[in-house]
């Protein structure tokens, strides 16, 4: 049952991609609004990486497992991001671009961004048998602007609504599966392995934030995104302490 719960909460975190895509198609939003949401999500994720992933990885696996996992996760995202960028997905979070020609690369990039986040949700259930509300909120908030901006850009370039929603619906389902599998395969794993995977997710998420999410939020939102990011960090920190 806990594995199914992990899948459900992974879906909750990932469904914001689909909700963001719907908003991008039908509601529209200014670039500054999207950038503000992106900055808030970035702040929440930074806090979750620090307090929900790395701290717990250190507690169960020590410095070696947590440090090695983080560095490998960062390197894995770095090289995968370079490959996606060469294929046209380098600005997948930017609300100002027409992105129809690079839809496949954008989808792959979204999976690359989302799978570590979703797997981390499933892994969080291993600690005490309860989900991390702060981590789910972080993943949810970080996904909204990506779905919104990419769907809006794809719509501008002539992609059909069915195509766009089908693409993001598929990414949402894969996110739920990643969370379920993150729990299922690690439920009986040694503590060092769990710590390494948890910190691997942290490294991938942190590298994603620095290389794509935060630069593009600043590009479209300006200096105010620094303040919004700090607010997001504080909200996630409070939520994690209340848990």
C-alpha positions as CSV (number, residue, x, y, z in Angstrom):
1,X,0.0,0.0,0.0
2,X,2.8,2.4,0.8
3,X,4.2,1.9,-2.8
4,X,0.8,2.9,-4.2
5,X,0.8,5.9,-1.9
6,X,4.2,6.9,-3.2
7,X,2.9,6.6,-6.8
8,X,-0.1,8.7,-5.8
9,X,1.9,11.5,-4.3
10,X,4.3,11.4,-7.2
11,X,1.3,12.0,-9.4
12,X,0.2,14.9,-7.2
13,X,3.6,16.5,-7.6
14,X,3.7,15.8,-11.4
15,X,0.1,16.7,-12.3
16,X,1.0,20.4,-12.0
17,X,2.8,20.0,-15.3
18,X,-0.6,19.1,-16.9
19,X,-2.4,21.9,-14.9
20,X,0.3,24.3,-16.0
21,X,-0.1,23.2,-19.7
22,X,-3.9,23.7,-19.5
23,X,-3.3,27.2,-18.1
24,X,-0.8,27.9,-20.8
25,X,-3.2,26.9,-23.5
26,X,-6.5,28.4,-22.2
27,X,-5.7,31.0,-19.6
28,X,-2.4,32.6,-20.6
29,X,-0.1,34.3,-18.2
30,X,2.4,37.1,-18.5
31,X,6.1,36.2,-18.6
32,X,6.7,38.0,-15.3
33,X,3.9,35.9,-13.6
34,X,5.4,32.7,-14.9
35,X,8.9,33.8,-13.8
36,X,7.5,34.6,-10.3
37,X,6.0,31.2,-9.9
38,X,9.2,29.7,-11.2
39,X,11.2,31.6,-8.6
40,X,8.9,30.6,-5.8
41,X,9.2,26.9,-6.8
42,X,13.0,27.3,-7.0
43,X,13.2,28.6,-3.4
44,X,10.9,25.7,-2.2
45,X,13.1,23.2,-4.0
46,X,16.3,24.6,-2.6
47,X,15.0,24.2,0.9
48,X,13.7,20.7,0.2
49,X,17.1,19.7,-1.2
50,X,18.8,20.9,1.9
51,X,16.5,19.7,4.6
52,X,14.4,16.9,3.1
53,X,17.0,15.2,0.9
54,X,20.6,15.9,1.9
55,X,20.1,16.1,5.6
56,X,18.2,12.8,5.7
57,X,20.8,11.2,3.4
58,X,23.6,12.3,5.8
59,X,21.6,11.0,8.8
60,X,21.2,7.5,7.3
61,X,24.4,7.2,5.2
62,X,27.0,9.6,6.5
63,X,29.2,11.9,4.5
64,X,30.6,9.4,2.0
65,X,27.2,8.1,0.7
66,X,25.6,11.5,0.6
67,X,28.6,13.4,-0.9
68,X,29.2,10.7,-3.6
69,X,25.5,10.5,-4.5
70,X,25.2,14.3,-4.8
71,X,28.2,14.6,-7.1
72,X,27.1,11.7,-9.3
73,X,23.6,13.2,-9.6
74,X,25.0,16.6,-10.5
75,X,27.2,15.1,-13.2
76,X,24.4,12.9,-14.6
77,X,22.1,15.9,-14.9
78,X,24.9,18.1,-16.4
79,X,25.6,15.6,-19.2
80,X,22.0,14.8,-19.9
81,X,21.1,18.5,-20.0
82,X,23.9,19.1,-22.5
83,X,22.4,16.4,-24.8
84,X,18.9,17.8,-24.5
85,X,20.1,21.3,-25.1
86,X,21.8,20.3,-28.4
87,X,18.5,18.8,-29.5
88,X,16.5,22.0,-28.9
89,X,15.4,21.8,-25.3
90,X,17.8,24.3,-23.8
91,X,15.1,26.9,-23.1
92,X,12.3,24.5,-22.1
93,X,11.4,26.6,-19.0
94,X,11.4,29.9,-20.8
95,X,8.0,31.5,-21.3
96,X,9.0,33.7,-24.2
97,X,10.0,31.1,-26.7
98,X,8.1,29.3,-29.5
99,X,8.9,25.7,-28.8
100,X,7.0,23.5,-31.2
101,X,10.0,22.3,-33.2
102,X,11.7,21.0,-30.1
103,X,8.7,19.3,-28.5
104,X,10.5,16.0,-28.1
105,X,13.5,17.5,-26.5
106,X,11.3,19.5,-24.2
107,X,9.5,16.4,-23.1
108,X,12.8,14.6,-22.5
109,X,14.0,17.6,-20.6
110,X,10.8,17.6,-18.5
111,X,11.3,13.9,-17.7
112,X,15.0,14.6,-16.8
113,X,13.9,17.4,-14.5
114,X,11.0,15.6,-13.0
115,X,12.2,12.0,-12.5
116,X,14.7,12.8,-9.7
117,X,12.0,15.0,-8.0
118,X,9.4,12.3,-8.2
119,X,11.7,9.5,-7.1
120,X,12.6,11.7,-4.1
121,X,9.0,11.8,-3.1
122,X,8.8,8.0,-3.1
123,X,12.1,7.7,-1.2
124,X,10.8,10.2,1.5
125,X,8.2,7.6,2.5
126,X,11.0,5.3,3.5
127,X,11.8,7.6,6.4
128,X,9.1,7.1,9.1
129,X,6.5,5.9,6.7
130,X,5.0,9.3,5.9
131,X,5.2,11.5,2.9
132,X,7.1,14.8,3.0
133,X,4.5,17.5,2.4
134,X,7.3,20.1,1.9
135,X,8.8,18.0,-0.9
136,X,5.5,17.4,-2.6
137,X,4.7,21.1,-2.5
138,X,8.2,21.9,-3.9
139,X,7.8,19.5,-6.8
140,X,4.3,20.8,-7.5
141,X,5.3,24.4,-7.6
142,X,8.4,23.8,-9.6
143,X,6.4,22.0,-12.3
144,X,3.7,24.6,-12.9
145,X,5.8,27.1,-14.8
146,X,7.5,24.5,-16.9
147,X,4.1,23.1,-18.1
148,X,2.7,26.6,-18.5
149,X,5.6,28.2,-20.5
150,X,6.3,25.2,-22.7
151,X,2.6,24.6,-23.6
152,X,2.2,28.3,-24.4
153,X,5.2,28.2,-26.6
154,X,4.1,25.0,-28.4
155,X,0.6,26.5,-28.9
156,X,2.1,29.6,-30.5
157,X,4.1,27.4,-32.9
158,X,1.0,25.5,-34.1
159,X,0.9,22.4,-32.1
160,X,-2.6,21.0,-31.4
161,X,-4.1,21.0,-28.0
162,X,-4.5,17.2,-28.1
163,X,-0.8,16.8,-28.9
164,X,0.3,19.2,-26.1
165,X,-2.0,17.7,-23.4
166,X,-1.1,14.2,-24.5
167,X,2.6,15.0,-24.2
168,X,2.3,16.5,-20.7
169,X,-0.2,13.8,-19.6
170,X,2.4,11.2,-20.5
171,X,5.1,13.1,-18.5
172,X,2.8,13.3,-15.5
173,X,2.2,9.5,-15.6
174,X,6.0,8.8,-15.8
175,X,6.5,11.1,-12.8
176,X,4.0,9.0,-10.8
177,X,5.7,5.8,-11.9
178,X,9.1,7.2,-10.9
179,X,7.8,7.9,-7.4
180,X,6.3,4.4,-7.1
181,X,9.5,2.7,-8.3
182,X,11.7,5.0,-6.1
183,X,9.9,3.5,-3.1
184,X,9.4,0.0,-4.4
185,X,13.0,-0.7,-5.3
186,X,14.5,0.9,-2.2
187,X,12.1,-0.3,0.5
188,X,14.5,-3.1,1.6
189,X,17.7,-1.6,0.3
190,X,20.7,-1.0,2.6
191,X,20.9,2.5,4.2
192,X,23.9,3.5,2.2
193,X,22.1,2.8,-1.0
194,X,19.1,4.8,0.0
195,X,21.3,7.7,1.1
196,X,23.2,7.6,-2.2
197,X,20.0,7.6,-4.3
198,X,18.5,10.3,-2.2
199,X,21.5,12.5,-2.5
200,X,21.7,11.6,-6.2
201,X,18.3,13.2,-6.6
202,X,19.4,16.2,-4.6
203,X,22.4,16.7,-6.9
204,X,20.3,16.4,-10.1
205,X,17.7,18.8,-8.7
206,X,20.2,21.4,-7.5
207,X,22.1,21.3,-10.9
208,X,18.7,21.8,-12.7
209,X,17.9,24.8,-10.5
210,X,21.2,26.5,-11.2
211,X,21.4,25.7,-14.9
212,X,17.8,26.2,-16.1
213,X,15.2,27.2,-13.7
214,X,16.8,30.1,-11.8
215,X,18.5,31.8,-14.8
216,X,15.4,31.8,-16.9
217,X,13.3,33.0,-14.0
218,X,15.7,35.9,-13.6
219,X,15.8,36.6,-17.3
220,X,12.0,37.1,-17.5
221,X,11.2,38.3,-13.9
222,X,14.2,40.6,-13.1
223,X,15.6,41.2,-9.6
224,X,12.4,40.6,-7.7
225,X,12.8,36.9,-8.3
226,X,15.6,36.9,-5.7
227,X,13.1,38.0,-3.1
228,X,10.4,35.5,-4.3
229,X,13.0,32.7,-4.2
230,X,13.8,33.5,-0.5
231,X,10.1,33.5,0.3
232,X,9.7,30.1,-1.3
233,X,12.7,28.8,0.7
234,X,11.2,30.1,4.0
235,X,7.8,28.6,3.3
236,X,9.3,25.2,2.6
237,X,11.5,25.4,5.7
238,X,8.6,26.3,7.9
239,X,6.5,23.4,6.4
240,X,9.4,20.9,6.9
241,X,9.8,22.0,10.6
242,X,6.0,21.7,11.2
243,X,6.1,18.1,10.0
